[in-house]
């Protein structure tokens, strides 16, 4: 409990944030981003990639974007769909491409 200065009753504290966007409704995907930009994992572990579709204002309009092409990191593991499985220690980049735009995910296998 929060009892500053040895008080006998707790002090009520509240923190919050309220945000309002003035951007108009826009469900068209104009950019994308992976949920993870850097991954640290061990040999034998697997991780699934998830991508967000963003509109022109940077707001998430799709929280499980499909149709993203991913490639790379063949020297430290294998890709199957959106799943990467680590097989060798090292570091590499995985490149994700959607709608002519690319994003890089750094992978470190320990």
The 8 nearest C-alpha neighbors of each residue, nearest first, counted from 0:
[[1, 2, 9, 10, 8, 3, 11, 7],
 [0, 2, 9, 10, 3, 11, 12, 8],
 [3, 1, 9, 6, 5, 0, 10, 8],
 [2, 4, 5, 6, 1, 10, 9, 7],
 [5, 3, 6, 2, 7, 1, 10, 9],
 [6, 4, 3, 2, 7, 8, 1, 9],
 [7, 5, 2, 4, 8, 3, 9, 10],
 [6, 8, 5, 9, 2, 3, 4, 10],
 [9, 7, 6, 2, 10, 1, 5, 0],
 [10, 8, 2, 1, 0, 11, 7, 6],
 [9, 11, 1, 2, 12, 8, 3, 0],
 [12, 10, 9, 13, 1, 8, 2, 0],
 [13, 11, 10, 14, 1, 9, 15, 0],
 [14, 12, 15, 11, 10, 16, 1, 9],
 [15, 13, 12, 16, 11, 17, 10, 18],
 [16, 14, 13, 17, 18, 12, 11, 19],
 [15, 17, 18, 14, 19, 13, 20, 12],
 [18, 16, 15, 19, 20, 14, 13, 21],
 [17, 19, 16, 20, 21, 15, 22, 58],
 [18, 20, 21, 17, 22, 16, 23, 58],
 [21, 19, 22, 18, 23, 58, 56, 24],
 [20, 22, 23, 19, 24, 18, 56, 58],
 [23, 21, 20, 24, 56, 25, 19, 58],
 [24, 22, 25, 21, 20, 56, 26, 55],
 [23, 25, 22, 26, 21, 27, 54, 56],
 [24, 26, 27, 23, 54, 55, 60, 22],
 [25, 27, 60, 54, 28, 24, 53, 61],
 [28, 26, 54, 25, 29, 60, 55, 53],
 [27, 29, 54, 53, 52, 30, 26, 60],
 [28, 30, 54, 55, 53, 27, 31, 52],
 [31, 29, 53, 28, 52, 54, 32, 100],
 [32, 30, 52, 53, 51, 50, 33, 29],
 [31, 33, 51, 50, 34, 52, 102, 30],
 [32, 34, 50, 35, 49, 51, 36, 31],
 [33, 35, 50, 49, 32, 36, 51, 48],
 [36, 34, 33, 37, 38, 104, 48, 49],
 [35, 37, 104, 105, 33, 34, 38, 103],
 [38, 36, 105, 104, 35, 106, 39, 107],
 [39, 37, 106, 107, 105, 40, 35, 36],
 [40, 38, 107, 108, 106, 37, 41, 109],
 [39, 41, 108, 109, 107, 38, 44, 42],
 [40, 42, 109, 108, 44, 43, 85, 39],
 [41, 43, 85, 86, 44, 87, 108, 88],
 [42, 44, 85, 86, 41, 84, 45, 87],
 [45, 43, 42, 41, 85, 84, 40, 46],
 [46, 44, 84, 83, 85, 82, 43, 47],
 [45, 47, 83, 82, 48, 84, 44, 81],
 [48, 46, 82, 81, 83, 49, 45, 80],
 [47, 49, 81, 82, 46, 50, 33, 34],
 [50, 48, 34, 33, 63, 47, 51, 64],
 [49, 51, 33, 64, 32, 63, 34, 52],
 [52, 50, 62, 32, 31, 64, 61, 63],
 [51, 53, 31, 61, 28, 64, 60, 59],
 [54, 52, 59, 30, 57, 58, 28, 31],
 [53, 55, 28, 29, 57, 56, 58, 27],
 [54, 56, 29, 57, 53, 30, 28, 58],
 [57, 55, 54, 58, 22, 53, 25, 29],
 [58, 56, 53, 54, 55, 59, 30, 29],
 [57, 59, 53, 54, 56, 60, 55, 52],
 [60, 58, 53, 61, 52, 51, 62, 57],
 [59, 61, 53, 52, 26, 58, 54, 62],
 [62, 60, 52, 51, 63, 59, 64, 53],
 [61, 63, 51, 64, 52, 59, 60, 50],
 [64, 62, 61, 50, 51, 49, 65, 52],
 [63, 65, 50, 51, 52, 61, 62, 66],
 [66, 64, 67, 63, 50, 49, 68, 52],
 [65, 67, 68, 64, 97, 96, 98, 69],
 [66, 68, 97, 65, 96, 95, 69, 64],
 [69, 67, 96, 95, 66, 97, 70, 94],
 [70, 68, 95, 94, 67, 96, 93, 71],
 [71, 69, 94, 93, 95, 68, 72, 78],
 [70, 72, 93, 73, 94, 92, 69, 91],
 [71, 73, 91, 74, 75, 93, 92, 76],
 [74, 72, 76, 71, 75, 77, 78, 70],
 [73, 75, 72, 76, 87, 91, 89, 71],
 [76, 74, 87, 73, 72, 86, 85, 89],
 [77, 75, 85, 86, 73, 84, 74, 72],
 [76, 78, 84, 83, 73, 79, 85, 72],
 [77, 79, 83, 82, 80, 84, 81, 76],
 [80, 78, 82, 81, 83, 77, 84, 69],
 [79, 81, 82, 78, 69, 83, 68, 47],
 [80, 82, 48, 47, 79, 83, 78, 69],
 [83, 81, 47, 79, 80, 46, 78, 48],
 [82, 84, 78, 46, 45, 77, 47, 79],
 [85, 83, 45, 77, 76, 44, 86, 43],
 [84, 86, 76, 42, 43, 44, 75, 87],
 [85, 87, 76, 42, 75, 43, 84, 88],
 [88, 86, 75, 42, 85, 76, 89, 108],
 [89, 87, 108, 109, 75, 42, 86, 90],
 [88, 90, 108, 107, 75, 87, 109, 91],
 [91, 89, 107, 106, 108, 75, 92, 88],
 [92, 90, 72, 106, 105, 107, 93, 89],
 [93, 91, 105, 104, 72, 106, 71, 103],
 [92, 94, 71, 104, 70, 103, 72, 105],
 [93, 95, 103, 70, 69, 102, 71, 92],
 [94, 96, 69, 102, 101, 68, 103, 67],
 [97, 95, 101, 68, 100, 67, 69, 102],
 [98, 96, 67, 100, 99, 101, 68, 95],
 [97, 99, 100, 96, 30, 29, 67, 101],
 [98, 100, 97, 96, 101, 30, 29, 95],
 [101, 99, 97, 98, 96, 102, 30, 31],
 [102, 100, 96, 95, 97, 94, 99, 103],
 [101, 103, 95, 94, 96, 104, 32, 100],
 [104, 102, 94, 93, 95, 92, 105, 101],
 [103, 105, 36, 93, 37, 92, 94, 106],
 [104, 106, 37, 92, 91, 36, 38, 103],
 [107, 105, 38, 91, 90, 37, 92, 39],
 [108, 106, 90, 39, 89, 38, 40, 109],
 [109, 107, 88, 40, 89, 41, 39, 90],
 [108, 41, 88, 40, 107, 42, 89, 39]]
